[in-house]
Amino acid sequence: MTLPAFSFAQRLLARLGRYELSLLLVPGFVAGAVWLFIELADEILEGETHRIDRALLLAMRKAGDLAEPIGPRWLEEMMRDVTAFGSPGPLVFLTLAAVIYLLLRRRHRTALFVFLAVGGGQLLSSLLKLGFDRPRPDLVPHGMTVYTASFPSGHAMMAAVTYLTLGALLARTETRRRLKAYIMLLALLLTLLIGISRVYLGVHWPSDVLGGWIAGSAWAAMCWSLAVTLQRRGRLERENAPEDSDPSSEDRPAA
């Protein structure tokens, strides 16, 4: 290796060393997710997923009565509770609660970023639904009322966008790895359960949910990567930065 090339390699490694390994893997993950989504959408449009969609949907129904999901009655009620965590109302409430919390912590740019990240994910989800306009499953009765198109699952996608984005930002406030892992696993588990509940209630094909998970995870990863980059450049407040002082604040320690 010539000296100029060796010097360039050293500078490149030094620059890459300033970033977390996971941050360097994000572009590849997002690119892979986009490719998977396109392939899945192509298979759906060609009808190639219908057989497995049908088999998985019927597997969650009682053989003698397709109107009844498998399992006891309490499981069906619990699935309705779980799916509510991915509904617009709770997600809007959670997002606004996070934004207001950040504003109270005087992290105005981070609050704006969270609002735009979740709002942008919702806009993307709506556009994808309008673009594909896939009909809802008519194989089994729906366990709840639905109004929009089927692909991708808005509940699955927005659960991934909201919970994974907020979870990733919250995990960065922790220094202990087990707490970081706990936060992210909790966000991931909730995202998975919400998607499964949509198929269980008969309102989505499994491929709808898979598409929602893929698109939502890619969006959340991209937002997380952008947030970390902006923090490193000083465009967003760091999680461990002290709050701005406010002499008039009621929270000021007593003398």
PyMOL commands that set and color helices and strands:
alter all, ss='L'
color gray80, all
select helices_A, chain A and resi 3-17+21-45+50-59+73-84+88-104+108-132+154-171+177-200+206-232
alter helices_A, ss='H'
color red, helices_A
select strands_A, chain A and resi 61-62+65-69
alter strands_A, ss='S'
color yellow, strands_A
deselect
rebuild
show_as cartoon
